[in-house]
């Protein structure tokens, strides 16, 4: 049991009705989870408003209500606290309830459009190899030392984040690497966390269904760096023009990395092959199993972070060279017929362009590059024709197909994707709505030495259609079809 006033530490309160000296059991923002003596935080969400469930929460036993607008009917014996922003209040309350666990480890947040999962995951493996107990909060998984937990959001809600960080404290975790999404920042899920560092990867077209404008999207990312403390580090990609913007108002120590610009951490690509990359990083040779220019940036960010967190240089280089690719990020299989199939999460224009340019820089041009790609439903529609343009411009053949249509008509999504195809590229495209059939078609079209790229879903092991999730793993499916061709 916790005292309410202690949980309200640092929360900006506008009015209090009742006592804050009461003991509460747990903090909840989902009325369905409220039990006896809990405190219910009424949060305004994108789909529903928690204020509509205050009465329900009280009826289920809530002892205290945190809200932006006090209800008309005040129930005797219930404490009501009016705040300016319920999301922000929830963040501080979550941190207080779990005894501010982020203060007891070195928490590093990674934000940007592309590269977050790869950098966070590889940093987890890097520091694990270096002998530390490490935590990971990512799109793909949550890791607490050796224990694995499922995940549903890039950045979980603040209660979930702090509960995981508390478990990390209990397990003796020293470092935690965390993906920080623009949604998570905008919804104050990371407010009240104490970060030891922040990494900015890049900024390109994404999430404009939520943020409306690119400037708003950029400024949300920037606010994460604005809030970093002076003791933290801020590491940004200097080759992205927005990197400088991220550093404008931060109190943190400023560092940069780049392949093309002057920076604190630089790298040259000496070799780029399907077997990996040979880089010269700050004067040191480094071989990595990762592939492509975009991974050169990721490796550089990982190297810089390792240095900033105190890893010895040669140890840092050695462990990075041992790291494997992340699930769903440029994962590939080669069939007995020498057909290469690559599965990648590329679901933004910039990510798709990076992957296709990487493949084209490695291939001999004597083989076909067959791309299978689509766009998710109920998400940013403006990127769809851009994705269609990039895929058709940089591939020799393209099969447009469903991603996760969600509640949208998949055929209409694909019509919007096709609008980006230039007339001269029409002949190299086809549309196969069923994703499994599209992958099968790509395998049937492929000849020895050809390359198949299946983009958009990467690590996801499901496909969502009309609210129903079905098992669907791009890598397993393409591997199965390729093996059938060998019989």
C-alpha positions as CSV (number, residue, x, y, z in Angstrom):
1,X,0.0,0.0,0.0
2,X,1.2,3.5,-0.9
3,X,0.2,6.9,0.4
4,X,-1.6,8.9,-2.3
5,X,0.3,12.2,-1.5
6,X,3.6,10.4,-2.0
7,X,2.5,9.0,-5.4
8,X,1.4,12.6,-6.4
9,X,5.0,14.0,-5.9
10,X,5.9,16.3,-8.8
11,X,2.3,16.2,-10.2
12,X,0.9,19.6,-11.0
13,X,-2.4,19.8,-9.1
14,X,-5.1,22.4,-9.7
15,X,-7.7,21.3,-7.1
16,X,-8.1,18.6,-4.4
17,X,-11.4,17.3,-3.0
18,X,-10.9,14.9,-0.1
19,X,-7.8,13.6,1.6
20,X,-4.4,12.8,0.0
21,X,-3.3,10.9,3.1
22,X,-5.3,7.8,2.1
23,X,-3.5,4.6,1.3
24,X,-4.1,3.2,-2.1
25,X,-3.4,-0.2,-3.6
26,X,-2.5,0.4,-7.3
27,X,-2.5,3.0,-10.0
28,X,-4.8,2.3,-13.0
29,X,-5.8,4.2,-16.1
30,X,-7.9,1.3,-17.6
31,X,-11.3,1.3,-15.7
32,X,-11.6,-2.4,-16.4
33,X,-8.7,-3.2,-14.2
34,X,-9.7,-1.0,-11.2
35,X,-10.1,-2.9,-7.9
36,X,-10.7,-2.0,-4.3
37,X,-8.6,1.0,-3.0
38,X,-7.0,1.7,-6.4
39,X,-6.5,5.2,-7.8
40,X,-8.0,5.7,-11.3
41,X,-6.4,8.2,-13.6
42,X,-8.8,9.5,-16.2
43,X,-6.8,9.8,-19.4
44,X,-8.0,11.3,-22.7
45,X,-7.1,8.8,-25.3
46,X,-7.3,8.8,-29.1
47,X,-10.3,6.3,-29.0
48,X,-11.9,7.0,-25.7
49,X,-11.9,9.5,-22.8
50,X,-11.2,8.1,-19.3
51,X,-13.5,10.8,-17.8
52,X,-16.5,8.8,-19.1
53,X,-15.5,5.9,-16.9
54,X,-15.0,7.7,-13.5
55,X,-18.4,6.5,-12.2
56,X,-17.5,2.9,-13.2
57,X,-14.2,3.1,-11.5
58,X,-15.8,4.4,-8.3
59,X,-18.3,1.6,-8.4
60,X,-15.5,-0.9,-8.8
61,X,-13.9,0.3,-5.6
62,X,-11.6,3.2,-6.7
63,X,-10.6,5.3,-3.6
64,X,-9.1,8.2,-5.6
65,X,-9.7,9.8,-9.0
66,X,-7.2,11.8,-10.9
67,X,-8.9,13.9,-13.7
68,X,-8.6,17.1,-15.8
69,X,-12.3,18.0,-15.1
70,X,-14.0,17.2,-11.8
71,X,-17.2,15.2,-12.2
72,X,-20.5,16.9,-11.3
73,X,-21.3,14.2,-8.8
74,X,-18.7,14.0,-6.0
75,X,-19.0,10.8,-4.0
76,X,-18.3,11.1,-0.2
77,X,-15.2,9.3,0.9
78,X,-13.6,9.5,-2.6
79,X,-10.6,11.7,-3.1
80,X,-10.6,13.7,-6.4
81,X,-7.5,15.4,-7.7
82,X,-7.8,17.8,-10.7
83,X,-4.7,18.1,-12.8
84,X,-3.9,20.0,-16.0
85,X,-2.7,16.9,-17.9
86,X,-3.7,13.4,-16.9
87,X,-1.2,11.7,-19.1
88,X,1.7,13.6,-17.6
89,X,0.2,13.0,-14.1
90,X,0.1,9.3,-14.8
91,X,3.8,9.3,-15.8
92,X,4.9,10.9,-12.5
93,X,2.6,8.7,-10.5
94,X,3.8,5.6,-12.2
95,X,7.4,6.5,-11.5
96,X,6.6,7.3,-7.9
97,X,4.6,4.2,-7.4
98,X,7.5,2.0,-8.6
99,X,10.1,4.0,-6.6
100,X,11.6,5.8,-9.6
101,X,13.3,2.8,-11.0
102,X,15.0,4.6,-13.9
103,X,17.2,6.5,-11.4
104,X,18.8,3.2,-10.4
105,X,20.1,2.2,-13.9
106,X,21.6,3.8,-16.9
107,X,18.7,4.2,-19.3
108,X,19.3,5.2,-22.9
109,X,16.5,6.2,-25.2
110,X,16.7,5.8,-29.0
111,X,14.4,7.8,-31.2
112,X,14.1,8.5,-34.9
113,X,12.1,7.2,-37.9
114,X,14.3,4.2,-38.7
115,X,16.9,2.2,-36.9
116,X,15.5,2.3,-33.3
117,X,14.9,-1.4,-33.0
118,X,18.3,-2.4,-34.5
119,X,20.3,0.0,-32.3
120,X,18.4,-0.8,-29.1
121,X,18.6,-4.5,-29.7
122,X,22.3,-4.6,-30.7
123,X,23.2,-2.4,-27.7
124,X,21.5,-4.9,-25.5
125,X,23.6,-7.7,-27.0
126,X,26.8,-5.6,-27.0
127,X,26.6,-4.8,-23.2
128,X,25.5,-8.4,-22.5
129,X,28.6,-9.6,-24.2
130,X,30.6,-7.1,-22.2
131,X,29.4,-8.9,-19.0
132,X,26.7,-6.6,-17.8
133,X,23.1,-7.4,-16.8
134,X,21.1,-5.5,-19.4
135,X,17.5,-4.5,-20.1
136,X,15.7,-3.9,-23.4
137,X,12.4,-2.2,-24.2
138,X,11.8,-2.6,-28.0
139,X,9.1,-3.1,-30.6
140,X,10.1,-6.7,-30.9
141,X,10.6,-7.8,-27.3
142,X,11.2,-6.8,-23.7
143,X,14.3,-8.3,-22.1
144,X,15.2,-8.3,-18.5
145,X,18.7,-9.9,-18.4
146,X,17.9,-13.4,-19.8
147,X,14.1,-13.2,-19.3
148,X,11.9,-12.4,-22.3
149,X,8.5,-10.7,-22.2
150,X,6.1,-10.0,-25.1
151,X,5.5,-6.5,-26.3
152,X,2.6,-4.7,-28.1
153,X,3.8,-1.1,-28.5
154,X,7.1,0.5,-29.5
155,X,6.9,2.6,-26.3
156,X,4.6,1.0,-23.7
157,X,2.4,3.1,-21.3
158,X,4.2,4.7,-18.4
159,X,2.9,2.2,-15.8
160,X,4.2,-0.7,-17.9
161,X,7.5,0.9,-18.5
162,X,8.1,1.6,-14.8
163,X,6.9,-1.9,-13.8
164,X,9.5,-3.4,-16.2
165,X,12.2,-1.0,-14.9
166,X,11.4,-2.0,-11.3
167,X,11.9,-5.7,-12.3
168,X,15.2,-4.7,-13.8
169,X,16.2,-3.1,-10.5
170,X,15.3,-6.2,-8.7
171,X,17.4,-8.3,-11.1
172,X,20.4,-6.1,-10.8
173,X,20.2,-4.7,-14.3
174,X,22.8,-1.9,-14.9
175,X,21.9,-0.7,-18.4
176,X,18.6,-0.4,-20.3
177,X,18.2,0.5,-23.9
178,X,14.7,1.7,-24.9
179,X,13.0,2.6,-28.2
180,X,11.3,6.0,-27.8
181,X,8.5,6.5,-30.3
182,X,7.0,9.9,-31.3
183,X,3.7,8.6,-30.0
184,X,5.3,7.8,-26.7
185,X,6.9,11.2,-26.3
186,X,3.7,13.1,-27.4
187,X,1.6,11.0,-24.9
188,X,4.1,11.7,-22.0
189,X,4.8,8.0,-21.6
190,X,8.5,8.8,-21.1
191,X,7.9,11.8,-18.9
192,X,9.4,11.4,-15.4
193,X,12.0,8.8,-16.5
194,X,15.6,9.7,-15.8
195,X,17.7,9.1,-19.0
196,X,21.4,8.7,-19.0
197,X,21.5,9.3,-22.8
198,X,19.5,9.8,-25.9
199,X,20.2,8.8,-29.5
200,X,18.7,10.3,-32.7
201,X,18.9,8.2,-35.8
202,X,17.1,10.1,-38.6
203,X,13.8,11.6,-39.6
204,X,11.7,10.8,-42.6
205,X,8.1,10.5,-43.7
206,X,6.1,8.5,-41.1
207,X,3.2,8.8,-38.6
208,X,1.7,11.9,-40.3
209,X,-1.7,10.4,-39.7
210,X,-1.0,11.2,-36.0
211,X,1.2,14.2,-36.0
212,X,-0.4,15.9,-39.1
213,X,2.7,17.8,-40.1
214,X,6.4,16.9,-40.5
215,X,7.3,19.9,-38.3
216,X,5.1,18.7,-35.5
217,X,6.6,15.2,-35.9
218,X,10.2,16.7,-35.7
219,X,9.4,18.9,-32.8
220,X,8.0,16.0,-30.8
221,X,11.2,14.1,-31.3
222,X,13.1,17.3,-30.3
223,X,11.2,17.6,-27.0
224,X,12.8,14.3,-25.9
225,X,16.2,15.9,-26.1
226,X,15.0,19.1,-24.6
227,X,14.2,17.2,-21.5
228,X,17.5,15.3,-21.1
229,X,19.4,16.3,-17.9
230,X,22.9,17.9,-18.0
231,X,24.5,14.7,-16.8
232,X,23.2,12.8,-19.8
233,X,24.6,12.6,-23.4
234,X,22.7,13.4,-26.6
235,X,24.1,11.6,-29.6
236,X,22.7,12.5,-33.0
237,X,23.2,11.7,-36.7
238,X,24.9,14.7,-38.2
239,X,24.2,13.6,-41.8
240,X,20.5,14.1,-41.1
241,X,19.7,17.9,-41.2
242,X,17.4,17.4,-38.2
243,X,20.2,16.2,-36.0
244,X,21.3,19.7,-35.3
245,X,17.7,20.6,-34.5
246,X,17.6,17.9,-31.8
247,X,20.6,19.5,-30.1
248,X,19.4,23.1,-30.1
249,X,18.0,23.3,-26.6
250,X,19.3,20.2,-24.8
251,X,21.2,20.5,-21.6
252,X,22.9,17.2,-22.2
253,X,26.5,16.7,-23.4
254,X,26.3,16.9,-27.3
255,X,27.9,14.3,-29.6
256,X,27.5,13.6,-33.3
257,X,28.1,10.6,-35.6
258,X,28.2,10.6,-39.4
259,X,29.4,8.9,-42.6
260,X,29.5,12.0,-44.7
261,X,29.9,15.0,-42.4
262,X,32.4,16.2,-39.8
263,X,31.4,14.5,-36.5
264,X,32.8,13.2,-33.2
265,X,32.3,9.6,-34.5
266,X,32.9,8.9,-38.2
267,X,33.1,5.9,-40.4
268,X,34.1,5.0,-43.9
269,X,32.6,2.0,-45.8
270,X,35.5,0.0,-47.2
271,X,33.5,-3.1,-48.3
272,X,29.8,-3.7,-48.6
273,X,28.7,-7.2,-49.4
274,X,25.9,-9.7,-48.6
275,X,28.4,-11.2,-46.1
276,X,28.8,-8.0,-44.2
277,X,30.5,-4.6,-43.9
278,X,34.1,-3.6,-43.5
279,X,34.3,-0.1,-41.9
280,X,36.9,2.2,-40.6
281,X,35.4,3.7,-37.5
282,X,37.4,6.6,-35.9
283,X,40.5,5.1,-37.4
284,X,39.8,1.5,-36.4
285,X,39.0,-1.3,-38.8
286,X,35.7,-3.0,-37.9
287,X,34.1,-6.0,-39.7
288,X,30.3,-6.4,-39.1
289,X,27.9,-9.1,-40.2
290,X,25.3,-6.4,-40.8
291,X,24.7,-5.2,-44.3
292,X,24.2,-1.9,-46.1
293,X,24.8,1.8,-45.7
294,X,21.9,2.2,-43.2
295,X,23.5,-0.4,-41.0
296,X,26.8,1.5,-41.2
297,X,24.9,4.3,-39.4
298,X,23.5,1.9,-36.9
299,X,26.9,0.4,-36.2
300,X,28.4,3.8,-35.8
301,X,25.7,4.8,-33.3
302,X,26.3,1.6,-31.3
303,X,30.1,2.1,-31.3
304,X,29.7,5.7,-30.1
305,X,27.2,4.7,-27.4
306,X,29.6,2.0,-26.1
307,X,32.4,4.5,-25.9
308,X,30.2,7.1,-24.1
309,X,29.1,4.5,-21.6
310,X,32.6,3.5,-20.8
311,X,33.4,0.4,-22.9
312,X,37.1,0.0,-23.7
313,X,37.7,0.7,-27.4
314,X,39.1,-2.7,-28.5
315,X,36.6,-4.6,-26.5
316,X,33.8,-2.4,-28.0
317,X,35.1,-3.2,-31.6
318,X,35.5,-6.9,-30.9
319,X,32.0,-7.4,-29.5
320,X,30.3,-5.3,-32.2
321,X,32.0,-7.6,-34.8
322,X,30.3,-10.6,-33.2
323,X,26.8,-9.1,-33.3
324,X,24.1,-10.7,-35.6
325,X,21.3,-9.0,-37.5
326,X,18.1,-8.2,-35.6
327,X,14.9,-10.3,-36.3
328,X,13.1,-8.9,-39.4
329,X,15.9,-6.5,-40.2
330,X,17.6,-7.5,-43.5
331,X,17.2,-11.2,-42.6
332,X,17.9,-13.4,-45.6
333,X,17.9,-17.0,-46.7
334,X,19.5,-18.5,-49.9
335,X,17.9,-21.5,-51.5
336,X,19.7,-24.4,-53.1
337,X,18.8,-22.7,-56.5
338,X,20.8,-19.7,-55.2
339,X,17.7,-17.5,-54.9
340,X,18.2,-14.9,-52.2
341,X,15.1,-13.9,-50.2
342,X,15.4,-10.9,-47.9
343,X,12.8,-10.0,-45.2
344,X,12.9,-6.5,-43.9
345,X,10.7,-4.3,-41.7
346,X,11.0,-1.4,-44.2
347,X,7.6,0.2,-43.9
348,X,8.5,3.9,-44.6
349,X,9.6,5.4,-47.8
350,X,13.1,6.2,-46.5
351,X,13.6,2.7,-45.1
352,X,12.4,1.0,-48.3
353,X,14.7,3.3,-50.4
354,X,17.6,2.4,-48.1
355,X,17.1,-1.3,-48.4
356,X,16.6,-1.3,-52.2
357,X,19.6,1.0,-52.7
358,X,21.7,-1.3,-50.5
359,X,20.7,-4.4,-52.5
360,X,21.3,-2.6,-55.8
361,X,24.8,-1.5,-54.6
362,X,25.7,-5.1,-53.9
363,X,24.0,-7.1,-56.8
364,X,25.8,-7.5,-60.2
365,X,22.7,-6.3,-62.2
366,X,22.6,-9.6,-64.0
367,X,19.8,-10.8,-61.8
368,X,16.3,-9.7,-61.1
369,X,15.3,-7.8,-57.9
370,X,11.7,-8.7,-57.2
371,X,10.1,-6.6,-54.4
372,X,7.0,-7.7,-52.5
373,X,5.6,-4.7,-50.7
374,X,2.4,-3.0,-49.5
375,X,1.2,-0.4,-46.9
376,X,-0.7,-0.9,-43.6
377,X,-4.3,0.2,-43.2
378,X,-5.5,2.8,-40.7
379,X,-2.1,4.5,-40.9
380,X,-0.5,7.4,-42.7
381,X,-2.0,7.4,-46.2
382,X,0.2,10.1,-47.7
383,X,3.2,7.7,-47.8
384,X,1.4,5.1,-50.0
385,X,2.1,6.5,-53.5
386,X,5.7,7.4,-52.4
387,X,6.2,3.7,-51.4
388,X,4.8,2.7,-54.8
389,X,7.1,5.0,-56.6
390,X,10.3,3.9,-54.8
391,X,9.5,0.2,-55.1
392,X,8.8,0.4,-58.9
393,X,11.8,2.8,-59.6
394,X,14.4,0.7,-57.7
395,X,13.3,-2.9,-58.5
396,X,13.2,-4.9,-61.7
397,X,9.8,-6.4,-60.7
398,X,7.3,-5.4,-58.1
399,X,4.4,-7.3,-56.5
400,X,2.1,-4.9,-54.6
401,X,0.3,-6.8,-51.8
402,X,-1.4,-6.5,-48.5
403,X,0.5,-5.5,-45.4
404,X,-1.8,-5.3,-42.3
405,X,-5.0,-3.9,-43.9
406,X,-6.6,-3.6,-40.4
407,X,-10.1,-2.1,-41.0
408,X,-9.4,-0.7,-44.5
409,X,-10.2,-2.3,-47.8
410,X,-6.9,-3.8,-49.0
411,X,-7.7,-3.2,-52.7
412,X,-8.2,0.5,-52.1
413,X,-4.9,0.7,-50.1
414,X,-3.1,-0.9,-53.1
415,X,-4.8,1.5,-55.5
416,X,-3.3,4.4,-53.6
417,X,0.1,2.7,-53.6
418,X,-0.1,2.2,-57.4
419,X,-0.7,5.9,-58.0
420,X,3.0,6.5,-57.3
421,X,4.1,4.3,-60.2
422,X,5.5,6.2,-63.1
423,X,4.2,5.3,-66.6
424,X,7.5,3.8,-67.7
425,X,7.4,1.4,-64.7
426,X,3.8,0.1,-65.2
427,X,5.0,-3.0,-67.0
428,X,7.2,-4.2,-64.1
429,X,4.4,-4.1,-61.5
430,X,1.6,-6.4,-60.6
431,X,-0.9,-6.6,-57.8
432,X,-1.7,-9.7,-55.7
433,X,-3.9,-8.8,-52.8
434,X,-3.3,-12.0,-50.8
435,X,0.2,-11.7,-49.2
436,X,0.9,-15.4,-49.1
437,X,0.0,-15.7,-52.8
438,X,2.2,-12.7,-53.5
439,X,5.2,-14.3,-51.9
440,X,4.5,-17.6,-53.7
441,X,4.3,-15.7,-57.0
442,X,7.7,-14.0,-56.3
443,X,9.3,-17.4,-55.7
444,X,7.8,-18.8,-58.9
445,X,9.1,-15.8,-60.9
446,X,12.6,-16.0,-59.4
447,X,15.4,-17.6,-61.3
448,X,18.8,-18.7,-60.0
449,X,20.8,-15.8,-58.5
450,X,17.7,-13.5,-58.4
451,X,16.9,-11.6,-55.2
452,X,13.4,-11.3,-53.6
453,X,12.8,-8.5,-51.1
454,X,9.7,-8.9,-48.9
455,X,9.2,-5.6,-47.2
456,X,7.0,-4.0,-44.5
457,X,6.3,-6.6,-41.8
458,X,9.8,-7.9,-40.9
459,X,9.7,-9.4,-37.4
460,X,5.9,-9.4,-37.2
461,X,4.4,-13.0,-37.0
462,X,0.8,-12.0,-37.7
463,X,-1.3,-10.3,-40.3
464,X,-4.3,-8.1,-39.1
465,X,-7.4,-8.1,-41.3
466,X,-10.7,-6.6,-40.0
467,X,-9.5,-6.7,-36.4
468,X,-8.5,-10.4,-36.6
469,X,-4.9,-11.4,-36.3
470,X,-3.8,-14.5,-38.0
471,X,-0.4,-16.2,-37.9
472,X,1.8,-14.9,-40.7
473,X,5.6,-14.9,-40.7
474,X,7.2,-13.6,-44.0
475,X,10.5,-15.4,-43.4
476,X,8.9,-18.8,-42.7
477,X,6.5,-18.5,-45.6
478,X,9.2,-17.6,-48.2
479,X,11.5,-20.3,-46.8
480,X,8.7,-22.8,-47.3
481,X,7.9,-21.8,-50.9
482,X,11.6,-21.8,-51.8
483,X,12.1,-25.3,-50.4
484,X,9.1,-26.5,-52.5
485,X,10.8,-25.2,-55.6
486,X,13.8,-27.4,-54.8
487,X,11.8,-30.7,-55.0
